[in-house]
Amino acid sequence: MMRGLGALIRDQTGGPAAEFAIVLPVALTMVLGFGDLLYQGYMQSVLTGEVQKAGRDSTIQGNATQSTQIDQKVIDAVKAIAPRATFASTRENYDNYSEVGPEPFTDTNHNGIRDAGECYSDVNGNAQWDADPGMAGQGGANDVTVYTMTVTYPRLFPFAWLIGWSASQTIKATTILKNQPYATQTVTTNQTICTP
């Protein structure tokens, strides 16, 4: 027997199932997204702690030659929670904290950019202006070292494409520490250069 149109409109049989089908994907995406963000926060916390410890270990006399082993401790700690992660580390050294950053220059036209002919302080002695005058490696006694570890890992849940995220996540941690004063520091004499 056919039911009338009014009876069909009033019929709510199966209504909760339809509502559940609409709400479930949205709720599931939110829960998984929140879980992925929590995982990222945990990864960042572990990485930051390990990088700070590795940075302190690197500044001890004699450890400048142990950078590979010190990096491996960071890698092992992170791989315990992200086994498929990939890693890249850098170390740059400076004579002192004030040299971490672009070489100072006289901005005669006030545009915030070092233009040809504007005088600059040659921090690293290479006779050219550098946005980062750091030299690769741990450096020597009393040098300031910037240690950075970058980690790329696959996301915890394989749904990232649903909300426009990439399948992998990249995080990094950096620490700046001064090497122990176990010897006389070799300091580069800064010269003022005004040529291009």
Contacts in CASP RR format, 6 or more apart in sequence:
PFRMAT RR
TARGET T0000
AUTHOR 0000-0000-0000
METHOD contacts of the structure
MODEL  1
MMRGLGALIRDQTGGPAAEFAIVLPVALTMVLGFGDLLYQGYMQSVLTGE
VQKAGRDSTIQGNATQSTQIDQKVIDAVKAIAPRATFASTRENYDNYSEV
GPEPFTDTNHNGIRDAGECYSDVNGNAQWDADPGMAGQGGANDVTVYTMT
VTYPRLFPFAWLIGWSASQTIKATTILKNQPYATQTVTTNQTICTP
3 11 0 8 1.000
29 159 0 8 1.000
29 162 0 8 1.000
29 163 0 8 1.000
32 157 0 8 1.000
32 159 0 8 1.000
33 157 0 8 1.000
33 159 0 8 1.000
33 163 0 8 1.000
35 156 0 8 1.000
35 157 0 8 1.000
36 155 0 8 1.000
36 156 0 8 1.000
36 157 0 8 1.000
36 160 0 8 1.000
36 165 0 8 1.000
39 155 0 8 1.000
39 156 0 8 1.000
40 169 0 8 1.000
40 171 0 8 1.000
42 81 0 8 1.000
43 78 0 8 1.000
43 81 0 8 1.000
43 82 0 8 1.000
43 151 0 8 1.000
43 153 0 8 1.000
43 169 0 8 1.000
43 171 0 8 1.000
44 171 0 8 1.000
44 173 0 8 1.000
46 77 0 8 1.000
46 78 0 8 1.000
46 81 0 8 1.000
47 74 0 8 1.000
47 78 0 8 1.000
47 149 0 8 1.000
47 151 0 8 1.000
47 171 0 8 1.000
47 172 0 8 1.000
47 173 0 8 1.000
48 173 0 8 1.000
49 173 0 8 1.000
50 73 0 8 1.000
50 74 0 8 1.000
50 77 0 8 1.000
50 78 0 8 1.000
50 149 0 8 1.000
50 173 0 8 1.000
51 74 0 8 1.000
51 147 0 8 1.000
51 148 0 8 1.000
51 149 0 8 1.000
51 173 0 8 1.000
51 174 0 8 1.000
51 175 0 8 1.000
52 173 0 8 1.000
52 175 0 8 1.000
53 73 0 8 1.000
54 70 0 8 1.000
54 71 0 8 1.000
54 73 0 8 1.000
54 74 0 8 1.000
54 147 0 8 1.000
54 149 0 8 1.000
54 175 0 8 1.000
55 70 0 8 1.000
55 145 0 8 1.000
55 147 0 8 1.000
55 175 0 8 1.000
55 177 0 8 1.000
56 177 0 8 1.000
57 63 0 8 1.000
57 66 0 8 1.000
57 70 0 8 1.000
57 73 0 8 1.000
58 64 0 8 1.000
58 66 0 8 1.000
58 67 0 8 1.000
58 70 0 8 1.000
58 91 0 8 1.000
58 138 0 8 1.000
58 145 0 8 1.000
58 147 0 8 1.000
58 177 0 8 1.000
58 179 0 8 1.000
59 145 0 8 1.000
59 177 0 8 1.000
59 178 0 8 1.000
59 179 0 8 1.000
59 180 0 8 1.000
60 180 0 8 1.000
61 141 0 8 1.000
61 180 0 8 1.000
61 182 0 8 1.000
62 182 0 8 1.000
63 70 0 8 1.000
63 138 0 8 1.000
64 137 0 8 1.000
64 138 0 8 1.000
64 139 0 8 1.000
64 140 0 8 1.000
64 179 0 8 1.000
67 89 0 8 1.000
67 91 0 8 1.000
67 137 0 8 1.000
67 138 0 8 1.000
71 87 0 8 1.000
71 89 0 8 1.000
71 149 0 8 1.000
74 87 0 8 1.000
74 89 0 8 1.000
74 149 0 8 1.000
75 87 0 8 1.000
78 85 0 8 1.000
78 87 0 8 1.000
78 151 0 8 1.000
79 85 0 8 1.000
82 151 0 8 1.000
82 153 0 8 1.000
82 154 0 8 1.000
84 153 0 8 1.000
84 154 0 8 1.000
85 151 0 8 1.000
85 152 0 8 1.000
85 153 0 8 1.000
86 151 0 8 1.000
86 152 0 8 1.000
86 153 0 8 1.000
87 149 0 8 1.000
87 150 0 8 1.000
87 151 0 8 1.000
88 149 0 8 1.000
88 150 0 8 1.000
89 147 0 8 1.000
89 148 0 8 1.000
89 149 0 8 1.000
89 150 0 8 1.000
90 136 0 8 1.000
90 146 0 8 1.000
90 147 0 8 1.000
90 148 0 8 1.000
91 136 0 8 1.000
91 137 0 8 1.000
91 138 0 8 1.000
91 139 0 8 1.000
91 145 0 8 1.000
91 146 0 8 1.000
91 147 0 8 1.000
91 148 0 8 1.000
92 132 0 8 1.000
92 134 0 8 1.000
92 135 0 8 1.000
92 136 0 8 1.000
92 137 0 8 1.000
92 145 0 8 1.000
92 146 0 8 1.000
93 134 0 8 1.000
93 135 0 8 1.000
93 136 0 8 1.000
93 137 0 8 1.000
93 138 0 8 1.000
93 139 0 8 1.000
93 140 0 8 1.000
93 143 0 8 1.000
93 144 0 8 1.000
93 145 0 8 1.000
93 146 0 8 1.000
93 179 0 8 1.000
94 100 0 8 1.000
94 123 0 8 1.000
94 133 0 8 1.000
94 134 0 8 1.000
94 135 0 8 1.000
94 143 0 8 1.000
94 144 0 8 1.000
94 145 0 8 1.000
94 146 0 8 1.000
95 123 0 8 1.000
95 143 0 8 1.000
95 144 0 8 1.000
95 185 0 8 1.000
95 187 0 8 1.000
95 188 0 8 1.000
96 144 0 8 1.000
97 144 0 8 1.000
97 176 0 8 1.000
97 178 0 8 1.000
99 123 0 8 1.000
99 133 0 8 1.000
99 134 0 8 1.000
99 144 0 8 1.000
100 134 0 8 1.000
100 144 0 8 1.000
100 146 0 8 1.000
100 176 0 8 1.000
101 131 0 8 1.000
101 132 0 8 1.000
101 133 0 8 1.000
102 114 0 8 1.000
102 130 0 8 1.000
102 131 0 8 1.000
102 132 0 8 1.000
102 133 0 8 1.000
103 114 0 8 1.000
103 120 0 8 1.000
103 121 0 8 1.000
103 122 0 8 1.000
103 123 0 8 1.000
103 124 0 8 1.000
103 129 0 8 1.000
103 130 0 8 1.000
103 131 0 8 1.000
103 133 0 8 1.000
104 120 0 8 1.000
104 121 0 8 1.000
104 123 0 8 1.000
105 114 0 8 1.000
105 118 0 8 1.000
105 119 0 8 1.000
105 120 0 8 1.000
105 121 0 8 1.000
105 129 0 8 1.000
106 118 0 8 1.000
106 119 0 8 1.000
106 120 0 8 1.000
107 113 0 8 1.000
107 114 0 8 1.000
107 118 0 8 1.000
108 115 0 8 1.000
108 118 0 8 1.000
109 115 0 8 1.000
109 118 0 8 1.000
114 120 0 8 1.000
114 129 0 8 1.000
116 196 0 8 1.000
117 194 0 8 1.000
117 195 0 8 1.000
117 196 0 8 1.000
118 194 0 8 1.000
119 192 0 8 1.000
119 193 0 8 1.000
119 194 0 8 1.000
120 129 0 8 1.000
120 192 0 8 1.000
120 193 0 8 1.000
120 194 0 8 1.000
121 190 0 8 1.000
121 191 0 8 1.000
121 192 0 8 1.000
121 193 0 8 1.000
122 128 0 8 1.000
122 129 0 8 1.000
122 190 0 8 1.000
122 191 0 8 1.000
122 192 0 8 1.000
122 193 0 8 1.000
123 130 0 8 1.000
123 133 0 8 1.000
123 134 0 8 1.000
123 188 0 8 1.000
123 190 0 8 1.000
124 130 0 8 1.000
124 133 0 8 1.000
124 134 0 8 1.000
124 135 0 8 1.000
124 188 0 8 1.000
125 188 0 8 1.000
125 190 0 8 1.000
125 191 0 8 1.000
127 193 0 8 1.000
129 193 0 8 1.000
134 146 0 8 1.000
137 145 0 8 1.000
138 145 0 8 1.000
138 179 0 8 1.000
139 145 0 8 1.000
139 179 0 8 1.000
140 179 0 8 1.000
140 183 0 8 1.000
140 185 0 8 1.000
140 186 0 8 1.000
141 179 0 8 1.000
141 180 0 8 1.000
141 181 0 8 1.000
141 182 0 8 1.000
141 183 0 8 1.000
141 184 0 8 1.000
141 185 0 8 1.000
142 178 0 8 1.000
142 179 0 8 1.000
142 180 0 8 1.000
142 181 0 8 1.000
142 185 0 8 1.000
143 178 0 8 1.000
143 179 0 8 1.000
143 185 0 8 1.000
144 176 0 8 1.000
144 177 0 8 1.000
144 178 0 8 1.000
144 179 0 8 1.000
145 176 0 8 1.000
145 177 0 8 1.000
145 178 0 8 1.000
145 179 0 8 1.000
146 174 0 8 1.000
146 175 0 8 1.000
146 176 0 8 1.000
147 174 0 8 1.000
147 175 0 8 1.000
147 176 0 8 1.000
147 177 0 8 1.000
148 172 0 8 1.000
148 173 0 8 1.000
148 174 0 8 1.000
149 172 0 8 1.000
149 173 0 8 1.000
150 170 0 8 1.000
150 171 0 8 1.000
150 172 0 8 1.000
151 170 0 8 1.000
151 171 0 8 1.000
151 172 0 8 1.000
152 168 0 8 1.000
152 169 0 8 1.000
152 170 0 8 1.000
153 168 0 8 1.000
153 169 0 8 1.000
154 167 0 8 1.000
154 168 0 8 1.000
154 169 0 8 1.000
155 165 0 8 1.000
155 166 0 8 1.000
155 167 0 8 1.000
155 168 0 8 1.000
155 169 0 8 1.000
158 167 0 8 1.000
160 166 0 8 1.000
160 167 0 8 1.000
161 167 0 8 1.000
END
